[in-house]
Amino acid sequence: MIEIRWHGRGGQGAVTAAEILASAAVMEGKWAQAFPSFGAERRGAPVQAFTRIDDKPILNRSFIYEPDAVVVLDEGLLDAEGANVMVGLKPHGKLIVNSSREPSQIAKKLGFKGGLAVVDATSVALEVLGAPIVNTAILGAVVKALGIVSAKSVAQVLKKKFPPVLAEKNIKAFDVAYERTTMGRS
């Protein structure tokens, strides 16, 4: 089983990204869960979401306390008091961050020695979608870093979730971010 914890801010699409990833896994014949955890439910407030993917039924319904991967949709959450994005990340886990900085800069700042993937999802979202909604762009980095579902499955989910014009834009944001994702050293 792979467990992923998503950290974002209200309005960035962390919950939707977690759901899209789970739907793509189910489309591939896997078992998956996606669920949110909200604090203050307002735009800009910290939000967590969770995704589990496995080849067999998933019976665990708890939050994810020791994730295999952590996805950060807002780099500011790495420093935010109380966000604790790194808490519980497994020693050889992967960190996927929306940032314009190089992976080595982030790794050094955090003292992180695991796998690191970085993409400027905000720039991609602004360029392709015209709005700073980074969920489909960060999904490109997640799929590239983790390889747990195919890009084709994500595209199929996006086509079902959005009207045609919006689906195509989100698929493009996913594809552009996938190509622009920089992998750090493990």
C-alpha positions as CSV (number, residue, x, y, z in Angstrom):
1,M,0.0,0.0,0.0
2,I,1.1,3.5,-0.7
3,E,-0.2,6.3,1.5
4,I,0.0,10.0,0.5
5,R,-0.7,13.0,2.6
6,W,-1.6,16.3,0.8
7,H,-1.0,19.7,2.3
8,G,-2.5,22.8,0.7
9,R,-4.6,25.8,1.3
10,G,-8.3,26.1,0.8
11,G,-9.0,26.8,-2.9
12,Q,-5.8,25.2,-4.3
13,G,-7.5,21.9,-5.0
14,A,-5.7,19.5,-2.6
15,V,-8.9,17.5,-1.9
16,T,-9.8,17.3,-5.6
17,A,-6.2,16.2,-6.5
18,A,-6.4,13.4,-3.9
19,E,-9.7,12.3,-5.4
20,I,-8.5,12.4,-9.0
21,L,-5.5,10.3,-8.1
22,A,-7.6,7.7,-6.3
23,S,-10.1,7.6,-9.2
24,A,-7.2,7.0,-11.7
25,A,-6.0,4.1,-9.5
26,V,-9.5,2.6,-9.4
27,M,-9.7,2.9,-13.2
28,E,-6.5,0.8,-13.3
29,G,-8.1,-2.0,-11.2
30,K,-6.5,-0.9,-7.9
31,W,-8.2,-0.2,-4.6
32,A,-8.1,3.4,-3.4
33,Q,-9.4,5.8,-0.8
34,A,-9.3,9.6,-0.8
35,F,-10.6,11.8,1.9
36,P,-10.1,15.3,3.4
37,S,-9.4,16.8,6.8
38,F,-10.5,20.4,7.3
39,G,-9.8,22.9,10.0
40,A,-11.2,26.3,9.5
41,E,-13.1,25.8,6.3
42,R,-12.2,29.0,4.4
43,R,-10.2,29.9,1.3
44,G,-6.5,30.1,2.2
45,A,-6.8,28.1,5.4
46,P,-4.5,25.0,5.7
47,V,-6.1,21.8,4.3
48,Q,-5.1,18.2,4.4
49,A,-6.2,15.4,2.2
50,F,-5.2,11.8,2.1
51,T,-4.9,9.1,-0.6
52,R,-4.3,5.4,-0.1
53,I,-3.7,3.0,-3.1
54,D,-3.2,-0.7,-2.9
55,D,-3.6,-3.9,-5.0
56,K,-6.0,-5.4,-2.5
57,P,-8.9,-4.0,-0.5
58,I,-8.1,-1.3,2.0
59,L,-9.7,-1.8,5.4
60,N,-7.9,1.1,7.2
61,R,-10.1,4.2,7.5
62,S,-7.9,6.3,9.7
63,F,-5.9,9.4,8.8
64,I,-2.4,8.8,7.5
65,Y,0.2,9.4,10.1
66,E,3.2,7.8,8.5
67,P,2.9,8.6,4.8
68,D,5.1,7.2,2.0
69,A,4.8,10.6,0.3
70,V,3.9,14.1,1.2
71,V,2.6,16.6,-1.4
72,V,2.8,20.3,-0.6
73,L,0.7,22.5,-2.8
74,D,1.9,25.7,-1.1
75,E,5.6,26.0,-0.3
76,G,4.8,28.4,2.5
77,L,3.4,25.5,4.5
78,L,6.9,24.1,4.8
79,D,7.6,26.9,7.3
80,A,4.1,27.5,8.7
81,E,3.7,27.0,12.4
82,G,1.4,24.1,13.1
83,A,1.4,22.8,9.5
84,N,3.9,20.0,10.4
85,V,4.1,18.8,6.8
86,M,7.1,16.6,7.4
87,V,5.8,14.9,10.5
88,G,5.7,11.1,10.1
89,L,7.1,11.0,6.6
90,K,8.8,7.7,6.3
91,P,12.7,7.8,6.3
92,H,12.9,6.9,2.5
93,G,9.6,8.7,1.7
94,K,9.1,11.2,-1.1
95,L,8.4,14.9,-0.8
96,I,6.7,16.6,-3.7
97,V,6.6,20.4,-3.6
98,N,5.1,23.2,-5.6
99,S,8.1,25.6,-5.7
100,S,10.2,27.6,-8.1
101,R,13.3,26.6,-6.2
102,E,15.7,23.8,-7.0
103,P,15.2,20.5,-5.1
104,S,18.7,20.9,-3.6
105,Q,17.7,24.2,-2.0
106,I,14.6,22.7,-0.5
107,A,16.4,19.6,0.7
108,K,19.1,21.7,2.3
109,K,16.7,24.0,4.0
110,L,14.7,21.1,5.5
111,G,17.6,18.8,6.1
112,F,15.7,16.3,4.0
113,K,17.4,13.2,2.6
114,G,14.6,11.4,1.0
115,G,13.3,11.6,-2.6
116,L,12.3,15.0,-3.7
117,A,10.3,16.2,-6.7
118,V,9.7,19.9,-7.4
119,V,7.6,21.7,-9.9
120,D,6.5,25.3,-10.1
121,A,2.8,24.2,-10.3
122,T,1.6,27.8,-9.6
123,S,3.3,29.1,-12.8
124,V,2.0,26.2,-14.8
125,A,-1.6,26.8,-13.5
126,L,-1.4,30.5,-14.3
127,E,0.1,29.8,-17.7
128,V,-2.4,27.1,-18.8
129,L,-5.5,27.7,-16.7
130,G,-5.2,31.4,-16.0
131,A,-5.8,30.8,-12.3
132,P,-3.6,29.7,-9.4
133,I,-5.5,26.4,-8.9
134,V,-2.6,24.0,-8.8
135,N,-4.2,20.6,-8.3
136,T,-3.9,19.2,-11.8
137,A,-0.4,20.6,-12.2
138,I,0.9,19.1,-8.9
139,L,-0.7,15.8,-10.0
140,G,1.8,15.8,-12.9
141,A,4.6,15.9,-10.4
142,V,3.0,13.2,-8.2
143,V,2.6,10.8,-11.1
144,K,6.2,11.5,-12.3
145,A,7.7,11.1,-8.8
146,L,5.7,8.1,-7.6
147,G,4.7,6.3,-10.8
148,I,1.6,4.8,-9.1
149,V,-0.8,5.5,-11.9
150,S,-0.5,6.3,-15.6
151,A,-0.9,9.8,-17.1
152,K,-3.5,8.2,-19.4
153,S,-5.7,7.2,-16.5
154,V,-5.4,10.7,-15.0
155,A,-6.5,12.2,-18.3
156,Q,-9.5,9.8,-18.5
157,V,-10.6,10.9,-15.0
158,L,-10.2,14.6,-15.9
159,K,-12.3,14.0,-19.0
160,K,-15.1,12.6,-16.9
161,K,-14.8,15.2,-14.1
162,F,-14.7,18.4,-16.2
163,P,-16.5,19.8,-19.3
164,P,-14.5,19.2,-22.5
165,V,-12.7,22.6,-22.7
166,L,-11.8,22.6,-19.0
167,A,-10.8,19.0,-19.2
168,E,-8.3,19.7,-22.0
169,K,-6.8,22.7,-20.1
170,N,-6.4,20.5,-17.0
171,I,-4.8,17.7,-19.0
172,K,-2.4,20.2,-20.5
173,A,-1.6,21.6,-17.0
174,F,-0.9,18.0,-15.9
175,D,1.3,17.3,-18.9
176,V,3.3,20.5,-18.7
177,A,3.9,20.0,-15.0
178,Y,4.9,16.4,-15.5
179,E,7.6,17.5,-18.1
180,R,8.8,20.4,-15.9
181,T,9.1,18.3,-12.6
182,T,12.7,18.2,-11.4
183,M,13.7,15.1,-9.3
184,G,16.1,15.5,-6.4
185,R,18.4,12.9,-5.2
186,S,17.4,10.3,-2.7
